[in-house]
Amino acid sequence: MAQRIVVIGGGAAGIGAAGAAKGTDRSADVRVYTEFEDVGYSPCGIPYVHGREIPDFERLFMATRETYDKAGIDIHYETRVTGFYTDRKIVSVQGEGEVGYDKLIVATGFDYADPGVPGTDLSNLYYVKNIRRAIEWDKVLDGVKSAVVVEASPLGLEMVTALCHRGIETHLVDPGAWALSVATDPDIIAPVQDSWREKGATLHFNTTLTGFAGTGTVRAVQTSDGDIACDLAVVCTKKEANTAVATAAGIRTGSASGVIVDERMHTSAADVWAAGDCTEIPHSVTQIPIQGLSGSHAYSQGKVAGTNAAGGERRYQPVSVPWGMMAGDWMIGGVSFSETLATALGIPHVVGRPRGHQGARRLPGHGGQDRDHHQRVRHHGERLLAADRRAERADRAGRAEPAGRAGVLR
Ligand SMILES: Cc1cc2nc3c(=O)[nH]c(=O)nc-3n(C[C@H](O)[C@H](O)[C@H](O)COP(=O)(O)OP(=O)(O)OC[C@H]3O[C@@H](n4cnc5c(N)ncnc54)[C@H](O)[C@@H]3O)c2cc1C
């Protein structure tokens, strides 16, 4: 009898897992549950459609429903899994009842952290995630005159740029001393901030969110530095692991609040794997578990989980966290730690391993000098980058989709 592989989640991790499971065991009955209306699209492109750098949302879809039907992957859209029971090997599904599995993959992703302030029930608070909602919000943006982006997270950086491009009066509120302060150094992010100011944005650093004010609809964002009037607030708080169904089923979570997995992405329960933003993975330098990585990481982890769940053999290594993005008129990126964070953690002294590597390159057409930290950390940083390239080549040799192409079937 064909083995039944159930995947909870239709994001990068869930779709990566389903494709890999089917690729490993063609006869397997692979079923995916997602609360959303769609799979196989790139959420990463949403801020760029809002900013009109990508002309429409259709371009973000990389596969159709038929693509998955033809691949033999049975996707149940807008269908919530309410729980699972590892002793009886069943999932409870809203509208379907109890469904048996032989292997289960949890890929329930992330939720934005609750801002934890009064007024979160007001309308016109935008949490950027589901593409259908993004299409609706894009029309709302046409009528917005002023907006506040809450927190300078990677998404926050992209949304500040997008709103400025839309001609909206944009404010950024963040408790850090500079944007993306957990990942960047001040001299790397400074030109990005300058380019936002040139576009008319107002930046409020060292400023804490204290509430959202309004009657029915948000009319002001309240901060430790006073109120900022607005028509819209974009909430870009930290990504938190969505482990609700996993923890209710007794699956172990760790110090970063993600599901604990081994290098085969197997969880603490027999025949249950997990992948993506619901998990935590050791950092390659410190070995400390970290959570909330990228869609590329989620997709690669899904591949590993799906292959192993279907009876194959793949392993996922601790991550050195390569990242890159456009912000303002700049492309910024790095690997491992910023110098500020490495120094704060005492990393060179504690473990004698590389700190990281960072750079900023001005986007074409904007002129200006690039910035790079390679003089300080070049040797180790480039070794890490080379290791990532080797890992990607090995990934390709293993016939998996390269990381970063979420939603594409192998
Ligand atoms: C606006 C935006 C921009 C992004 N930009 C980038 C980028 O530039 N680069 C990059 O690499 N990544 C980017 N990402 C990816 C992102 O940061 C995550 O890393 C990625 O989405 C994680 O994928 P995931 O599959 O683990 O989880 P998610 O994408 O969170 O998917 C979770 C899935 O689980 C389903 N689910 C959850 N609970 C249940 C349940 N109980 N029952 C049924 N289904 C359930 C959801 O419906 C969803 O399908 C972006 C994401 C967004 C939203």
The ligand as an SDF file (V2000), in Angstrom:
LIG
                    3D

 53 58  0  0  0  0  0  0  0  0999 V2000
    6.0110   39.7930    2.5980 C   0  0  0  0  0  0  0  0  0  0  0  0
    7.0530   38.7280    2.6750 C   0  0  0  0  0  0  0  0  0  0  0  0
    8.3090   38.9800    2.1520 C   0  0  0  0  0  0  0  0  0  0  0  0
    9.2930   37.9820    2.1790 C   0  0  0  0  0  0  0  0  0  0  0  0
   10.5190   38.2330    1.6470 N   0  0  0  0  0  0  0  0  0  0  0  0
   11.4450   37.2650    1.5920 C   0  0  0  0  0  0  0  0  0  0  0  0
   12.7020   37.4640    0.9460 C   0  0  0  0  0  0  0  0  0  0  0  0
   12.9610   38.5480    0.4180 O   0  0  0  0  0  0  0  0  0  0  0  0
   13.5820   36.4300    0.8960 N   0  0  0  0  0  0  0  0  0  0  0  0
   13.3080   35.2100    1.4550 C   0  0  0  0  0  0  0  0  0  0  0  0
   14.1260   34.2990    1.3890 O   0  0  0  0  0  0  0  0  0  0  0  0
   12.1260   35.0010    2.0870 N   0  0  0  0  0  0  0  0  0  0  0  0
   11.1990   35.9850    2.1560 C   0  0  0  0  0  0  0  0  0  0  0  0
   10.0050   35.7530    2.7550 N   0  0  0  0  0  0  0  0  0  0  0  0
    9.7800   34.4210    3.3240 C   0  0  0  0  0  0  0  0  0  0  0  0
    9.5420   34.4180    4.8300 C   0  0  0  0  0  0  0  0  0  0  0  0
   10.3020   35.3540    5.4980 O   0  0  0  0  0  0  0  0  0  0  0  0
    9.6080   33.0470    5.4560 C   0  0  0  0  0  0  0  0  0  0  0  0
   10.9340   32.6780    5.7500 O   0  0  0  0  0  0  0  0  0  0  0  0
    8.9350   31.9580    4.6850 C   0  0  0  0  0  0  0  0  0  0  0  0
    7.6450   32.3560    4.2640 O   0  0  0  0  0  0  0  0  0  0  0  0
    8.8240   30.7280    5.5700 C   0  0  0  0  0  0  0  0  0  0  0  0
    8.1810   29.7150    4.8750 O   0  0  0  0  0  0  0  0  0  0  0  0
    7.4050   28.5950    5.6710 P   0  0  0  0  0  0  0  0  0  0  0  0
    6.8830   27.6470    4.6480 O   0  0  0  0  0  0  0  0  0  0  0  0
    8.2350   28.0470    6.7570 O   0  0  0  0  0  0  0  0  0  0  0  0
    6.1960   29.3470    6.3900 O   0  0  0  0  0  0  0  0  0  0  0  0
    5.0100   30.2740    5.8990 P   0  0  0  0  0  0  0  0  0  0  0  0
    5.3510   30.9980    4.6740 O   0  0  0  0  0  0  0  0  0  0  0  0
    4.6120   31.0400    7.1160 O   0  0  0  0  0  0  0  0  0  0  0  0
    3.8480   29.2470    5.5080 O   0  0  0  0  0  0  0  0  0  0  0  0
    3.1060   28.5890    6.5070 C   0  0  0  0  0  0  0  0  0  0  0  0
    2.0430   27.7510    5.8530 C   0  0  0  0  0  0  0  0  0  0  0  0
    1.4060   26.9670    6.8360 O   0  0  0  0  0  0  0  0  0  0  0  0
   -0.0040   27.0620    6.6990 C   0  0  0  0  0  0  0  0  0  0  0  0
   -0.5660   26.7700    8.0180 N   0  0  0  0  0  0  0  0  0  0  0  0
   -0.1810   27.2310    9.2200 C   0  0  0  0  0  0  0  0  0  0  0  0
   -0.9100   26.6680   10.2080 N   0  0  0  0  0  0  0  0  0  0  0  0
   -1.7760   25.8280    9.5970 C   0  0  0  0  0  0  0  0  0  0  0  0
   -2.8040   24.9480   10.0670 C   0  0  0  0  0  0  0  0  0  0  0  0
   -3.0690   24.8070   11.3740 N   0  0  0  0  0  0  0  0  0  0  0  0
   -3.5130   24.2430    9.1440 N   0  0  0  0  0  0  0  0  0  0  0  0
   -3.2750   24.3690    7.8100 C   0  0  0  0  0  0  0  0  0  0  0  0
   -2.2940   25.1740    7.3220 N   0  0  0  0  0  0  0  0  0  0  0  0
   -1.5770   25.8840    8.2060 C   0  0  0  0  0  0  0  0  0  0  0  0
   -0.2480   28.4450    6.1420 C   0  0  0  0  0  0  0  0  0  0  0  0
   -1.4880   28.5220    5.5120 O   0  0  0  0  0  0  0  0  0  0  0  0
    0.9270   28.5350    5.1570 C   0  0  0  0  0  0  0  0  0  0  0  0
    0.6050   27.8730    3.9530 O   0  0  0  0  0  0  0  0  0  0  0  0
    8.9980   36.7260    2.7520 C   0  0  0  0  0  0  0  0  0  0  0  0
    7.7140   36.4970    3.2820 C   0  0  0  0  0  0  0  0  0  0  0  0
    6.7580   37.4730    3.2570 C   0  0  0  0  0  0  0  0  0  0  0  0
    5.3940   37.1930    3.8130 C   0  0  0  0  0  0  0  0  0  0  0  0
  1  2  1  0
  2  3  1  0
  2 52  2  0
  3  4  2  0
  4  5  1  0
  4 50  1  0
  5  6  2  0
  6  7  1  0
  6 13  1  0
  7  8  2  0
  7  9  1  0
  9 10  1  0
 10 11  2  0
 10 12  1  0
 12 13  2  0
 13 14  1  0
 14 15  1  0
 14 50  1  0
 15 16  1  0
 16 17  1  0
 16 18  1  0
 18 19  1  0
 18 20  1  0
 20 21  1  0
 20 22  1  0
 22 23  1  0
 23 24  1  0
 24 25  2  0
 24 26  1  0
 24 27  1  0
 27 28  1  0
 28 29  2  0
 28 30  1  0
 28 31  1  0
 31 32  1  0
 32 33  1  0
 33 34  1  0
 33 48  1  0
 34 35  1  0
 35 36  1  0
 35 46  1  0
 36 37  1  0
 36 45  1  0
 37 38  2  0
 38 39  1  0
 39 40  1  0
 39 45  2  0
 40 41  1  0
 40 42  2  0
 42 43  1  0
 43 44  2  0
 44 45  1  0
 46 47  1  0
 46 48  1  0
 48 49  1  0
 50 51  2  0
 51 52  1  0
 52 53  1  0
M  END
$$$$
